[in-house]
Amino acid sequence: METVRKKRKRTVEDFIVDTIVYVTLILLSIMTIIPFMQVVTVSMSPPHVVSSYGVHLIPLEFDFDGYRKVLAYQQIWTGYMNTILRVIIGIVVSMTLMILAAYPLSKKNLVHRKFWTIFMVFTMFFSGGLIPTYLIVKGIGLYNSIWALVLPVAINTFTMLIIRNYFMSLPEEIQESARIDGANEFIILTRIILPISIPILATVGLWTMVYHWNEWFNAMIYLKDSSKAVLQLVLRKILFEGSEPQAVEAANTIYANTDTMKMAALMVSLLPLLAVYPFLQKYFVKGVMIGSLKG
């Protein structure tokens, strides 16, 4: 006989907890959506009305002159190409190194496994600092190259441990059966472990992409040629230096960038992430939750 499970009666405590959770989520959503909509509104509005806007979710007047000015600025496209190259190289290098570090650390039979894990966790809390890192980057010849933006941050220890935890959550029987069939560790990793680890790999790949897309500080320190500037460095110039790039290059004359142009530049830099995220979002929660179960 099929047992019909009675639905548990909701208590006052359940109602209070649910109310707190939903109110918190709604407030966080509002805090995220309103500033974003304000950026969109200002970027599509004429400069002479922006100062009197206050907070509006839709433009009162439409004007795409800010986008035209930003897209006509050649340095924007140079920054785009440099950033895309940086993201591709950064994802490939970081994912390769973190996977090669996480896989052996997930094995219980690894010699001195606890020592190596503690050794890597130590780097999460202690580092040489900015000046020693700069001297090393310059000393080994990475200065003014894209590798200065990729190699020093190639492995994020926290992210690597999440990948390790995900590998540890996979059934050991699958790997044992592959060993019985004659597979070595490289074949097990590439043909068995990685194909069933798509959720965590997509999540970590998204984190790495967002980091390299948004990061500008290392580029400001290590790159001296404007032809190698990444997009966020160009965006910082438009937002904070307060000069219209075309005018500076043409006649060394400084003009104040309008808020419309600044917000248009910000939207131009956000569009690729907004386009990519929906395709990876389905893996995000699953990858993080499974990767955080085992310690």
Backbone as CSV, one residue per row, in Angstrom:
resi,resn,N_x,N_y,N_z,CA_x,CA_y,CA_z,C_x,C_y,C_z
1,MET,0.850,-1.189,0.000,0.000,0.000,0.000,0.888,1.242,0.000
2,GLU,0.553,2.134,-0.871,1.353,3.364,-0.970,1.069,4.270,0.215
3,THR,2.097,4.690,0.846,1.965,5.561,2.008,1.925,7.005,1.562
4,VAL,0.886,7.692,1.948,0.734,9.095,1.606,1.256,9.928,2.760
5,ARG,2.275,10.682,2.473,2.902,11.489,3.511,2.129,12.797,3.691
6,LYS,1.721,13.057,4.923,0.985,14.287,5.196,1.922,15.487,5.165
7,LYS,1.435,16.537,4.594,2.222,17.764,4.530,2.358,18.362,5.922
8,ARG,3.611,18.697,6.270,3.860,19.237,7.600,3.216,20.602,7.742
9,LYS,2.562,20.799,8.854,1.895,22.068,9.102,2.932,23.158,9.376
10,ARG,2.771,24.275,8.699,3.703,25.383,8.871,3.493,26.045,10.208
11,THR,4.597,26.326,10.867,4.541,26.969,12.177,4.801,28.463,12.026
12,VAL,4.640,29.176,13.108,4.912,30.613,13.106,6.384,30.870,12.819
13,GLU,7.258,29.998,13.362,8.698,30.164,13.122,9.032,30.015,11.641
14,ASP,8.375,29.052,10.965,8.602,28.887,9.521,8.191,30.137,8.759
15,PHE,7.063,30.687,9.121,6.575,31.891,8.447,7.536,33.059,8.658
16,ILE,8.057,33.212,9.863,8.982,34.315,10.162,10.278,34.160,9.365
17,VAL,10.814,32.936,9.355,12.062,32.694,8.628,11.874,32.942,7.136
18,ASP,10.777,32.425,6.573,10.520,32.636,5.148,10.358,34.118,4.824
19,THR,9.681,34.832,5.694,9.479,36.266,5.475,10.815,37.004,5.468
20,ILE,11.677,36.688,6.424,12.996,37.328,6.498,13.806,37.027,5.237
21,VAL,13.774,35.766,4.806,14.544,35.365,3.623,14.054,36.101,2.381
22,TYR,12.738,36.115,2.171,12.197,36.749,0.971,12.398,38.268,0.984
23,VAL,12.220,38.878,2.136,12.431,40.325,2.230,13.894,40.668,1.939
24,THR,14.806,39.865,2.487,16.233,40.091,2.241,16.568,39.952,0.761
25,LEU,16.035,38.901,0.125,16.302,38.694,-1.298,15.727,39.823,-2.158
26,ILE,14.532,40.279,-1.793,13.911,41.373,-2.543,14.738,42.653,-2.407
27,LEU,15.201,42.944,-1.196,16.010,44.147,-0.982,17.337,44.073,-1.731
28,LEU,17.969,42.897,-1.700,19.229,42.740,-2.429,19.012,42.896,-3.931
29,SER,17.894,42.369,-4.427,17.579,42.506,-5.849,17.373,43.973,-6.233
30,ILE,16.646,44.696,-5.376,16.414,46.119,-5.637,17.725,46.897,-5.618
31,MET,18.592,46.568,-4.644,19.885,47.250,-4.538,20.768,46.983,-5.752
32,THR,20.542,45.871,-6.440,21.317,45.546,-7.635,20.693,46.128,-8.890
33,ILE,19.374,46.016,-9.014,18.689,46.394,-10.248,18.632,47.907,-10.434
34,ILE,18.317,48.645,-9.353,18.149,50.095,-9.490,19.428,50.789,-9.965
35,PRO,20.591,50.526,-9.364,21.810,51.171,-9.902,22.091,50.778,-11.354
36,PHE,21.825,49.511,-11.694,22.062,49.078,-13.077,21.130,49.809,-14.036
37,MET,19.854,49.911,-13.667,18.911,50.621,-14.520,19.259,52.100,-14.633
38,GLN,19.813,52.669,-13.563,20.241,54.068,-13.614,21.385,54.245,-14.609
39,VAL,22.316,53.286,-14.617,23.414,53.346,-15.587,22.870,53.267,-17.009
40,VAL,21.941,52.333,-17.253,21.343,52.192,-18.579,20.618,53.476,-18.978
41,THR,19.861,54.056,-18.026,19.091,55.268,-18.309,19.999,56.436,-18.667
42,VAL,21.042,56.660,-17.868,21.953,57.778,-18.128,22.684,57.582,-19.453
43,SER,23.074,56.333,-19.757,23.817,56.087,-20.997,22.985,56.356,-22.240
44,MET,21.665,56.310,-22.115,20.785,56.525,-23.271,20.127,57.901,-23.268
45,SER,20.575,58.799,-22.401,19.930,60.106,-22.265,20.839,61.212,-22.777
46,PRO,20.272,62.325,-23.229,21.096,63.471,-23.647,21.767,64.124,-22.449
47,PRO,22.976,64.637,-22.612,23.725,65.190,-21.478,23.004,66.315,-20.753
48,HIS,22.231,67.143,-21.463,21.651,68.321,-20.823,20.513,67.986,-19.861
49,VAL,19.993,66.750,-19.918,18.905,66.394,-18.996,19.357,65.448,-17.896
50,VAL,20.571,64.921,-18.013,21.046,63.940,-17.029,21.157,64.551,-15.640
51,SER,21.630,65.799,-15.568,21.844,66.438,-14.262,20.557,66.607,-13.473
52,SER,19.424,66.663,-14.158,18.145,66.851,-13.469,17.350,65.559,-13.322
53,TYR,17.991,64.430,-13.639,17.268,63.163,-13.643,16.918,62.657,-12.249
54,GLY,17.869,62.689,-11.335,17.660,61.976,-10.078,17.765,60.490,-10.356
55,VAL,16.803,59.731,-9.855,16.777,58.289,-10.093,15.592,57.963,-10.991
56,HIS,15.871,57.420,-12.177,14.828,57.009,-13.117,15.190,55.640,-13.667
57,LEU,14.202,54.786,-13.821,14.432,53.447,-14.330,14.348,53.380,-15.846
58,ILE,13.735,54.391,-16.467,13.667,54.451,-17.930,14.025,55.872,-18.370
59,PRO,14.632,56.016,-19.543,15.002,57.355,-20.015,13.771,58.210,-20.331
60,LEU,13.846,59.492,-19.988,12.792,60.427,-20.368,12.965,60.884,-21.808
61,GLU,14.228,60.943,-22.250,14.551,61.221,-23.645,15.654,60.269,-24.075
62,PHE,15.644,59.911,-25.344,16.652,58.978,-25.839,17.693,59.711,-26.677
63,ASP,18.952,59.399,-26.385,20.065,59.971,-27.149,21.244,59.002,-27.031
64,PHE,21.721,58.492,-28.162,22.797,57.498,-28.157,24.141,58.115,-28.551
65,ASP,24.264,59.425,-28.339,25.502,60.099,-28.686,26.669,59.600,-27.830
66,GLY,26.391,59.254,-26.557,27.435,58.729,-25.693,28.014,57.433,-26.229
67,TYR,27.150,56.542,-26.717,27.624,55.290,-27.302,28.423,55.549,-28.569
68,ARG,27.979,56.500,-29.384,28.698,56.806,-30.619,30.110,57.302,-30.324
69,LYS,30.234,58.170,-29.310,31.555,58.697,-28.965,32.467,57.599,-28.419
70,VAL,31.903,56.752,-27.567,32.712,55.690,-26.972,33.152,54.681,-28.032
71,LEU,32.224,54.270,-28.877,32.551,53.272,-29.885,33.459,53.822,-30.982
72,ALA,33.489,55.148,-31.133,34.393,55.755,-32.112,35.813,55.905,-31.567
73,TYR,35.997,55.676,-30.287,37.306,55.803,-29.647,38.094,54.516,-29.885
74,GLN,39.178,54.591,-30.629,39.922,53.411,-31.059,40.476,52.626,-29.873
75,GLN,40.828,53.321,-28.795,41.419,52.636,-27.655,40.446,51.651,-27.012
76,ILE,39.145,51.907,-27.154,38.143,50.970,-26.637,38.293,49.610,-27.318
77,TRP,38.432,49.612,-28.627,38.552,48.362,-29.374,39.887,47.687,-29.115
78,THR,40.937,48.495,-28.948,42.226,47.911,-28.567,42.126,47.246,-27.207
79,GLY,41.461,47.927,-26.258,41.257,47.346,-24.935,40.433,46.075,-24.990
80,TYR,39.419,46.063,-25.851,38.596,44.859,-26.015,39.451,43.678,-26.470
81,MET,40.250,43.880,-27.492,41.069,42.788,-28.023,42.070,42.299,-26.984
82,ASN,42.706,43.242,-26.277,43.669,42.846,-25.249,42.992,42.101,-24.110
83,THR,41.793,42.537,-23.733,41.075,41.881,-22.640,40.603,40.494,-23.048
84,ILE,40.092,40.360,-24.259,39.663,39.034,-24.730,40.842,38.074,-24.768
85,LEU,41.991,38.553,-25.263,43.194,37.716,-25.270,43.601,37.346,-23.854
86,ARG,43.534,38.315,-22.954,43.888,38.047,-21.557,42.945,37.021,-20.935
87,VAL,41.650,37.140,-21.190,40.669,36.212,-20.627,40.915,34.799,-21.143
88,ILE,41.158,34.662,-22.445,41.379,33.329,-23.019,42.626,32.679,-22.420
89,ILE,43.732,33.425,-22.420,44.979,32.878,-21.867,44.822,32.609,-20.380
90,GLY,44.180,33.544,-19.663,44.013,33.383,-18.225,43.189,32.159,-17.866
91,ILE,42.092,31.925,-18.592,41.251,30.762,-18.309,42.010,29.465,-18.591
92,VAL,42.684,29.398,-19.735,43.415,28.181,-20.099,44.506,27.880,-19.083
93,VAL,45.322,28.883,-18.743,46.428,28.672,-17.810,45.907,28.348,-16.414
94,SER,44.955,29.131,-15.921,44.454,28.933,-14.559,43.742,27.600,-14.413
95,MET,42.872,27.260,-15.351,42.139,25.999,-15.259,43.089,24.815,-15.334
96,THR,44.075,24.879,-16.219,45.038,23.781,-16.348,45.810,23.576,-15.055
97,LEU,46.352,24.658,-14.499,47.160,24.534,-13.287,46.328,24.132,-12.074
98,MET,45.120,24.695,-11.942,44.295,24.349,-10.783,43.797,22.914,-10.842
99,ILE,43.472,22.424,-12.044,43.051,21.027,-12.180,44.208,20.088,-11.858
100,LEU,45.407,20.419,-12.373,46.570,19.567,-12.112,46.979,19.592,-10.640
101,ALA,46.646,20.656,-9.918,46.918,20.707,-8.482,45.812,20.022,-7.683
102,ALA,44.554,20.202,-8.109,43.416,19.662,-7.352,43.316,18.153,-7.456
103,TYR,43.622,17.584,-8.630,43.426,16.139,-8.824,44.292,15.298,-7.888
104,PRO,45.613,15.535,-7.821,46.398,14.719,-6.871,46.026,14.983,-5.415
105,LEU,45.660,16.228,-5.073,45.275,16.510,-3.687,43.958,15.842,-3.305
106,SER,43.182,15.416,-4.282,41.927,14.725,-3.981,42.138,13.240,-3.706
107,LYS,43.366,12.743,-3.923,43.666,11.330,-3.728,44.120,11.065,-2.299
108,LYS,43.467,10.122,-1.637,43.809,9.806,-0.252,45.165,9.134,-0.138
109,ASN,45.631,8.514,-1.218,46.923,7.816,-1.169,48.094,8.708,-1.568
110,LEU,47.858,10.011,-1.745,48.952,10.927,-2.066,49.893,11.038,-0.876
111,VAL,51.185,10.838,-1.132,52.176,10.905,-0.062,52.258,12.331,0.486
112,HIS,52.199,12.458,1.804,52.248,13.756,2.489,51.129,14.683,2.010
113,ARG,49.976,14.118,1.754,48.850,14.902,1.236,48.464,16.044,2.178
114,LYS,48.439,15.774,3.476,48.057,16.801,4.446,49.055,17.952,4.434
115,PHE,50.332,17.633,4.335,51.360,18.676,4.307,51.182,19.577,3.098
116,TRP,50.977,18.986,1.909,50.836,19.780,0.691,49.573,20.632,0.721
117,THR,48.522,20.090,1.318,47.290,20.875,1.424,47.497,22.084,2.334
118,ILE,48.112,21.861,3.503,48.380,22.966,4.425,49.337,23.976,3.794
119,PHE,50.318,23.483,3.051,51.292,24.349,2.393,50.597,25.296,1.412
120,MET,49.617,24.774,0.667,48.914,25.610,-0.297,47.913,26.534,0.388
121,VAL,47.269,26.057,1.459,46.339,26.906,2.202,47.089,28.073,2.846
122,PHE,48.325,27.845,3.227,49.153,28.901,3.834,49.242,30.129,2.930
123,THR,49.273,29.899,1.621,49.396,31.016,0.679,48.134,31.874,0.617
124,MET,47.007,31.367,1.153,45.785,32.166,1.174,45.875,33.302,2.181
125,PHE,46.707,33.124,3.204,46.751,34.088,4.307,48.037,34.906,4.338
126,PHE,49.084,34.424,3.691,50.367,35.127,3.730,50.935,35.219,2.324
127,SER,51.456,36.396,1.995,52.104,36.593,0.697,53.223,37.613,0.859
128,GLY,54.049,37.721,-0.169,55.169,38.642,-0.097,54.767,40.100,-0.148
129,GLY,53.602,40.389,-0.738,53.159,41.772,-0.847,53.377,42.325,-2.241
130,LEU,52.951,43.553,-2.428,52.949,44.171,-3.751,54.359,44.434,-4.273
131,ILE,55.223,45.010,-3.442,56.560,45.389,-3.922,57.403,44.172,-4.296
132,PRO,57.500,43.131,-3.446,58.255,41.943,-3.875,57.680,41.303,-5.136
133,THR,56.352,41.273,-5.249,55.739,40.710,-6.453,56.121,41.515,-7.688
134,TYR,56.100,42.830,-7.563,56.479,43.697,-8.686,57.929,43.452,-9.088
135,LEU,58.830,43.339,-8.087,60.244,43.126,-8.388,60.466,41.780,-9.068
136,ILE,59.714,40.757,-8.643,59.851,39.438,-9.269,59.349,39.480,-10.709
137,VAL,58.170,40.083,-10.912,57.607,40.169,-12.263,58.571,40.898,-13.194
138,LYS,59.136,41.992,-12.707,60.078,42.747,-13.543,61.392,41.997,-13.723
139,GLY,61.831,41.302,-12.661,63.112,40.607,-12.720,63.123,39.421,-13.666
140,ILE,62.003,38.740,-13.817,61.971,37.561,-14.693,61.490,37.903,-16.106
141,GLY,61.334,39.196,-16.394,61.050,39.624,-17.754,59.599,39.622,-18.168
142,LEU,58.681,39.635,-17.207,57.264,39.649,-17.549,56.704,41.062,-17.670
143,TYR,57.477,42.058,-17.242,56.979,43.434,-17.229,56.593,43.887,-18.633
144,ASN,55.478,44.593,-18.725,54.948,45.135,-19.977,54.544,44.036,-20.960
145,SER,54.094,42.899,-20.420,53.578,41.822,-21.264,52.301,41.273,-20.632
146,ILE,51.514,40.595,-21.443,50.251,40.060,-20.952,50.465,38.976,-19.899
147,TRP,51.648,38.342,-19.911,51.926,37.292,-18.932,52.039,37.840,-17.518
148,ALA,52.344,39.129,-17.379,52.368,39.743,-16.060,50.982,39.819,-15.439
149,LEU,49.944,39.756,-16.278,48.565,39.803,-15.787,47.994,38.419,-15.545
150,VAL,48.679,37.385,-16.050,48.129,36.023,-15.995,48.878,35.140,-14.997
151,LEU,50.194,35.072,-15.106,50.953,34.102,-14.322,50.944,34.371,-12.818
152,PRO,51.105,35.628,-12.345,51.103,35.823,-10.881,49.795,35.436,-10.198
153,VAL,48.694,35.412,-10.929,47.393,35.070,-10.328,46.835,33.787,-10.945
154,ALA,47.714,32.953,-11.486,47.249,31.772,-12.222,46.490,30.798,-11.340
155,ILE,46.910,30.651,-10.090,46.238,29.708,-9.183,45.625,30.473,-8.023
156,ASN,44.322,30.345,-7.893,43.610,30.848,-6.728,43.394,29.665,-5.798
157,THR,44.016,29.709,-4.626,44.004,28.547,-3.734,42.596,28.159,-3.319
158,PHE,41.778,29.133,-2.976,40.408,28.836,-2.556,39.638,28.122,-3.672
159,THR,39.762,28.624,-4.900,39.085,28.007,-6.034,39.630,26.613,-6.300
160,MET,40.946,26.441,-6.187,41.548,25.128,-6.393,41.026,24.120,-5.384
161,LEU,40.826,24.551,-4.131,40.299,23.649,-3.103,38.849,23.257,-3.382
162,ILE,38.089,24.168,-3.962,36.715,23.829,-4.344,36.724,22.749,-5.432
163,ILE,37.624,22.878,-6.408,37.748,21.843,-7.440,38.176,20.525,-6.810
164,ARG,39.121,20.578,-5.879,39.563,19.361,-5.188,38.406,18.700,-4.454
165,ASN,37.600,19.496,-3.758,36.463,18.933,-3.032,35.453,18.284,-3.980
166,TYR,35.288,18.876,-5.146,34.379,18.284,-6.131,34.925,16.931,-6.599
167,PHE,36.210,16.886,-6.894,36.821,15.618,-7.311,36.673,14.561,-6.216
168,MET,36.806,14.979,-4.950,36.678,14.028,-3.846,35.251,13.498,-3.708
169,SER,34.272,14.267,-4.178,32.875,13.839,-4.065,32.485,12.825,-5.142
170,LEU,33.330,12.641,-6.163,33.025,11.700,-7.234,33.246,10.266,-6.759
171,PRO,32.433,9.312,-7.211,32.573,7.909,-6.768,33.942,7.337,-7.130
172,GLU,34.605,6.775,-6.163,35.914,6.169,-6.386,35.812,4.922,-7.258
173,GLU,34.631,4.276,-7.254,34.461,3.044,-8.014,34.658,3.265,-9.513
174,ILE,34.265,4.451,-10.008,34.436,4.748,-11.430,35.907,4.740,-11.803
175,GLN,36.728,5.338,-10.950,38.156,5.392,-11.232,38.805,4.016,-11.086
176,GLU,38.351,3.240,-10.117,38.915,1.902,-9.914,38.620,1.006,-11.109
177,SER,37.408,1.105,-11.648,37.075,0.286,-12.815,37.921,0.671,-14.018
178,ALA,38.230,1.961,-14.138,39.081,2.398,-15.243,40.504,1.875,-15.069
179,ARG,40.985,1.829,-13.839,42.328,1.302,-13.582,42.397,-0.189,-13.914
180,ILE,41.335,-0.901,-13.583,41.292,-2.329,-13.899,41.377,-2.549,-15.408
181,ASP,40.782,-1.617,-16.168,40.823,-1.713,-17.629,42.141,-1.208,-18.213
182,GLY,43.075,-0.799,-17.354,44.400,-0.412,-17.821,44.614,1.077,-17.998
183,ALA,43.681,1.914,-17.571,43.821,3.363,-17.734,44.801,3.918,-16.699
184,ASN,45.649,4.852,-17.137,46.534,5.529,-16.187,45.845,6.775,-15.645
185,GLU,46.537,7.488,-14.765,45.919,8.641,-14.101,45.570,9.759,-15.082
186,PHE,46.408,9.938,-16.106,46.128,10.991,-17.083,44.848,10.683,-17.861
187,ILE,44.666,9.441,-18.263,43.456,9.054,-18.993,42.238,9.156,-18.088
188,ILE,42.375,8.747,-16.825,41.254,8.845,-15.880,40.838,10.304,-15.705
189,LEU,41.831,11.184,-15.596,41.526,12.602,-15.399,40.854,13.201,-16.626
190,THR,41.418,12.977,-17.802,40.935,13.655,-19.007,39.673,13.027,-19.594
191,ARG,39.507,11.715,-19.455,38.385,11.040,-20.107,37.240,10.681,-19.157
192,ILE,37.503,10.698,-17.871,36.447,10.317,-16.917,36.112,11.455,-15.971
193,ILE,37.129,11.992,-15.283,36.880,12.992,-14.248,36.392,14.307,-14.850
194,LEU,37.092,14.837,-15.837,36.730,16.145,-16.396,35.359,16.149,-17.068
195,PRO,35.001,15.135,-17.862,33.666,15.178,-18.485,32.509,15.184,-17.496
196,ILE,32.684,14.572,-16.322,31.597,14.570,-15.338,31.749,15.701,-14.322
197,SER,32.722,16.576,-14.562,32.940,17.714,-13.661,32.600,19.039,-14.338
198,ILE,31.764,18.994,-15.361,31.401,20.211,-16.094,30.820,21.292,-15.182
199,PRO,29.945,20.964,-14.215,29.382,22.043,-13.370,30.444,22.864,-12.648
200,ILE,31.397,22.198,-12.006,32.407,22.941,-11.244,33.390,23.632,-12.182
201,LEU,33.701,23.024,-13.323,34.629,23.645,-14.268,34.012,24.883,-14.901
202,ALA,32.702,24.812,-15.212,32.021,25.985,-15.767,31.949,27.105,-14.743
203,THR,31.715,26.742,-13.485,31.650,27.751,-12.416,32.992,28.432,-12.224
204,VAL,34.041,27.641,-12.122,35.385,28.200,-11.931,35.814,28.991,-13.165
205,GLY,35.456,28.498,-14.337,35.765,29.247,-15.555,35.087,30.603,-15.575
206,LEU,33.846,30.655,-15.077,33.128,31.929,-14.998,33.805,32.874,-14.021
207,TRP,34.196,32.350,-12.860,34.912,33.190,-11.879,36.191,33.751,-12.486
208,THR,36.947,32.895,-13.156,38.219,33.327,-13.746,37.983,34.369,-14.830
209,MET,36.964,34.163,-15.651,36.660,35.114,-16.717,36.276,36.468,-16.139
210,VAL,35.415,36.477,-15.117,34.983,37.736,-14.515,36.168,38.463,-13.884
211,TYR,37.054,37.709,-13.222,38.227,38.346,-12.606,39.092,39.023,-13.656
212,HIS,39.449,38.300,-14.699,40.338,38.876,-15.709,39.652,39.981,-16.500
213,TRP,38.338,39.895,-16.651,37.634,40.943,-17.387,37.580,42.242,-16.589
214,ASN,37.419,42.145,-15.280,37.227,43.340,-14.452,38.522,43.893,-13.862
215,GLU,39.580,43.100,-13.805,40.794,43.514,-13.108,41.560,44.563,-13.897
216,TRP,41.973,45.628,-13.231,42.693,46.711,-13.896,43.960,47.128,-13.147
217,PHE,44.053,46.795,-11.848,45.163,47.305,-11.044,46.506,46.758,-11.526
218,ASN,46.573,45.432,-11.759,47.825,44.855,-12.254,48.198,45.422,-13.619
219,ALA,47.184,45.659,-14.453,47.459,46.250,-15.765,48.041,47.649,-15.626
220,MET,47.537,48.412,-14.671,48.046,49.760,-14.449,49.496,49.730,-13.970
221,ILE,49.862,48.699,-13.210,51.214,48.617,-12.663,52.209,48.050,-13.674
222,TYR,51.811,46.999,-14.374,52.762,46.237,-15.170,52.801,46.612,-16.652
223,LEU,51.799,47.339,-17.154,51.782,47.676,-18.574,52.089,49.160,-18.763
224,LYS,53.069,49.467,-19.595,53.417,50.869,-19.834,53.008,51.344,-21.221
225,ASP,52.791,50.412,-22.144,52.388,50.781,-23.502,50.871,50.865,-23.588
226,SER,50.363,51.977,-24.127,48.922,52.144,-24.258,48.322,51.130,-25.227
227,SER,49.137,50.618,-26.158,48.637,49.632,-27.112,48.344,48.291,-26.452
228,LYS,48.831,48.096,-25.216,48.594,46.848,-24.497,47.568,47.003,-23.378
229,ALA,46.990,48.186,-23.265,46.033,48.453,-22.186,44.798,47.583,-22.338
230,VAL,44.281,47.082,-21.211,43.068,46.270,-21.230,41.852,47.184,-21.124
231,LEU,40.678,46.612,-21.342,39.452,47.406,-21.425,39.172,48.166,-20.141
232,GLN,39.360,47.534,-18.988,39.039,48.192,-17.727,39.971,49.368,-17.450
233,LEU,41.190,49.294,-17.948,42.111,50.420,-17.800,41.663,51.597,-18.660
234,VAL,41.166,51.299,-19.853,40.610,52.347,-20.715,39.356,52.934,-20.081
235,LEU,38.523,52.072,-19.532,37.305,52.537,-18.865,37.641,53.420,-17.670
236,ARG,38.647,53.053,-16.921,39.068,53.886,-15.788,39.519,55.266,-16.254
237,LYS,40.193,55.314,-17.372,40.639,56.596,-17.913,39.444,57.481,-18.252
238,ILE,38.432,56.888,-18.868,37.249,57.654,-19.247,36.472,58.111,-18.020
239,LEU,36.363,57.234,-17.009,35.535,57.534,-15.843,36.182,58.525,-14.881
240,PHE,37.495,58.385,-14.666,38.122,59.120,-13.570,39.065,60.237,-14.006
241,GLU,39.599,60.158,-15.194,40.533,61.201,-15.584,39.827,62.435,-16.105
242,GLY,38.545,62.299,-16.448,37.735,63.460,-16.810,38.140,64.158,-18.071
243,SER,38.738,63.436,-19.029,39.127,64.054,-20.292,38.593,63.233,-21.441
244,GLU,38.158,63.898,-22.471,37.635,63.203,-23.634,38.801,62.686,-24.450
245,PRO,38.926,61.360,-24.632,40.137,60.798,-25.235,40.441,61.344,-26.620
246,GLN,39.423,61.515,-27.485,39.693,61.993,-28.837,40.325,63.376,-28.805
247,ALA,39.839,64.228,-27.933,40.351,65.596,-27.871,41.771,65.627,-27.341
248,VAL,42.080,64.776,-26.395,43.424,64.756,-25.826,44.440,64.328,-26.869
249,GLU,44.077,63.293,-27.633,45.026,62.796,-28.619,45.178,63.779,-29.780
250,ALA,44.105,64.472,-30.107,44.144,65.333,-31.284,44.824,66.668,-31.015
251,ALA,44.540,67.283,-29.873,45.027,68.653,-29.681,45.515,68.928,-28.271
252,ASN,45.726,67.876,-27.475,46.150,68.057,-26.089,45.215,68.997,-25.334
253,THR,43.947,68.985,-25.693,42.959,69.822,-25.030,42.072,68.951,-24.164
254,ILE,41.814,69.394,-22.962,41.048,68.585,-22.034,39.603,69.037,-22.006
255,TYR,38.690,68.079,-22.215,37.264,68.321,-22.105,36.708,67.379,-21.049
256,ALA,35.699,67.839,-20.359,35.080,66.974,-19.356,34.188,65.955,-20.041
257,ASN,34.399,64.686,-19.699,33.503,63.659,-20.218,32.129,63.829,-19.594
258,THR,31.106,63.696,-20.389,29.749,63.775,-19.859,29.418,62.481,-19.128
259,ASP,28.444,62.557,-18.215,27.992,61.351,-17.532,27.437,60.343,-18.528
260,THR,26.830,60.836,-19.595,26.304,59.948,-20.628,27.415,59.097,-21.231
261,MET,28.540,59.743,-21.542,29.658,59.010,-22.137,30.258,58.022,-21.148
262,LYS,30.352,58.424,-19.884,30.915,57.527,-18.867,30.055,56.287,-18.692
263,MET,28.734,56.484,-18.595,27.846,55.345,-18.403,27.766,54.478,-19.659
264,ALA,27.882,55.090,-20.828,27.908,54.319,-22.067,29.155,53.435,-22.112
265,ALA,30.291,53.981,-21.687,31.526,53.191,-21.632,31.375,52.036,-20.649
266,LEU,30.716,52.303,-19.529,30.492,51.246,-18.539,29.612,50.136,-19.112
267,MET,28.564,50.505,-19.830,27.679,49.510,-20.431,28.416,48.699,-21.502
268,VAL,29.258,49.355,-22.283,30.020,48.650,-23.312,30.914,47.583,-22.687
269,SER,31.473,47.885,-21.513,32.347,46.915,-20.852,31.563,45.784,-20.186
270,LEU,30.292,46.010,-19.870,29.479,45.000,-19.179,28.802,44.022,-20.131
271,LEU,28.550,44.441,-21.353,27.738,43.636,-22.270,28.258,42.209,-22.481
272,PRO,29.567,41.985,-22.677,30.019,40.595,-22.872,29.713,39.692,-21.687
273,LEU,29.895,40.194,-20.453,29.586,39.374,-19.282,28.101,39.082,-19.193
274,LEU,27.277,40.084,-19.503,25.829,39.881,-19.475,25.393,38.857,-20.521
275,ALA,26.125,38.787,-21.618,25.773,37.843,-22.684,26.208,36.421,-22.341
276,VAL,27.324,36.269,-21.621,27.864,34.945,-21.333,27.209,34.310,-20.106
277,TYR,26.916,35.106,-19.092,26.465,34.558,-17.810,25.233,33.669,-17.915
278,PRO,24.178,34.017,-18.679,22.984,33.145,-18.719,23.280,31.718,-19.169
279,PHE,24.307,31.532,-20.002,24.629,30.196,-20.490,25.363,29.357,-19.443
280,LEU,26.000,30.019,-18.473,26.743,29.294,-17.434,26.016,29.266,-16.100
281,GLN,24.952,30.042,-15.976,24.266,30.168,-14.691,23.712,28.839,-14.191
282,LYS,23.272,27.965,-15.119,22.668,26.700,-14.704,23.675,25.794,-14.004
283,TYR,24.973,25.982,-14.301,26.002,25.188,-13.642,26.463,25.805,-12.325
284,PHE,26.145,27.079,-12.136,26.769,27.845,-11.057,26.432,27.279,-9.676
285,VAL,25.138,27.189,-9.356,24.716,26.747,-8.024,25.133,25.304,-7.779
286,LYS,24.911,24.448,-8.779,25.255,23.038,-8.622,26.745,22.862,-8.385
287,GLY,27.558,23.561,-9.141,28.994,23.426,-9.005,29.503,23.888,-7.659
288,VAL,29.002,25.017,-7.186,29.462,25.548,-5.898,29.003,24.662,-4.752
289,MET,27.754,24.207,-4.783,27.211,23.409,-3.684,27.934,22.085,-3.560
290,ILE,28.132,21.384,-4.691,28.809,20.090,-4.625,30.274,20.274,-4.269
291,GLY,30.884,21.325,-4.812,32.302,21.541,-4.551,32.610,21.968,-3.136
292,SER,31.594,22.327,-2.360,31.836,22.797,-0.992,31.449,21.766,0.054
293,LEU,31.070,20.549,-0.358,30.574,19.572,0.607,31.686,18.923,1.402
294,LYS,32.710,18.464,0.717,33.777,17.737,1.408,34.923,18.668,1.753
295,GLY,35.562,18.437,2.886,36.680,19.262,3.287,37.995,18.569,3.115
